[in-house]
Amino acid sequence: MNESDNAYLSSDRDAPKLSPELSGRLKRSADGLVAAIAQDADTGRVLMMAWMDDTALARTIATRKGTYFSRSRGEYWVKGETSGHTQHVRSVELDCDADTILLRVDQTGAACHNGTFSCFDTETLLSDEER
C-alpha cells in the first residue's frame, strides 16, 4: 500500500476500515452493496462484476487482492482463494456517481466461475458494426 492509499483506510492493518469520508461518499444498493467491475489492467477487457461493501473494499485496498461480498452466501470471498485464479489489484477507481467501483487487475487464470477468462465470453447480444 502506498502513502496515498492510507487516506482511504483506518490505521488498523489487521482489520482495515474505510475512512468515514470515503464511506460517506459511496452510494449503495438497498442491501448496502456497491457494484464492482474487474477489468484487465493491460487490455482493458471487462472480466467480471461482483458486489462489495465497505469491508470488502477496505480489504481490497489493504491487500491488493480482489475481495468481494457474496449475496447468495452472505460472506466475503477473495478471488482465487480456492481456485487459484487470483486478482492482483493494480488500482481502484470510483465512478462519478460513487455507485460503481472499477478494479484494474492482473488476472491469473479464469475470472469467471464457469472457467472462462471473462464472464462476458458467453453471449454477444450485439456485435461491432462492420465499417
C-alpha positions, 0 to 999 in steps of 0.5 A, spaced: 500 500 500 502 506 498 502 513 502 496 515 498 492 509 499 492 510 507 487 516 506 482 511 504 483 506 510 483 506 518 490 505 521 488 498 523 492 493 518 489 487 521 482 489 520 482 495 515 476 500 515 474 505 510 475 512 512 468 515 514 469 520 508 470 515 503 464 511 506 460 517 506 461 518 499 459 511 496 452 510 494 449 503 495 444 498 493 438 497 498 442 491 501 448 496 502 452 493 496 456 497 491 457 494 484 464 492 482 467 491 475 474 487 474 477 489 468 484 487 465 489 492 467 493 491 460 487 490 455 482 493 458 477 487 457 471 487 462 472 480 466 467 480 471 462 484 476 461 482 483 458 486 489 462 489 495 461 493 501 465 497 505 469 491 508 470 488 502 473 494 499 477 496 505 480 489 504 481 490 497 485 496 498 489 493 504 491 487 500 491 488 493 487 482 492 480 482 489 475 481 495 468 481 494 461 480 498 457 474 496 449 475 496 447 468 495 452 466 501 452 472 505 460 472 506 466 475 503 470 471 498 477 473 495 478 471 488 482 465 487 482 463 494 480 456 492 481 456 485 487 459 484 485 464 479 487 470 483 486 478 482 492 482 483 489 489 484 493 494 480 488 500 482 481 502 484 477 507 481 470 510 483 465 512 478 462 519 478 456 517 481 460 513 487 455 507 485 460 503 481 467 501 483 472 499 477 478 494 479 484 494 474 487 487 475 492 482 473 488 476 472 491 469 473 487 464 470 479 464 469 475 470 472 469 467 471 466 461 475 464 457 469 472 457 467 472 462 462 477 468 462 471 473 462 464 472 464 462 476 458 465 470 453 458 467 453 453 471 449 454 477 444 447 480 444 450 485 439 456 485 435 461 491 432 458 494 426 462 492 420 465 499 417 
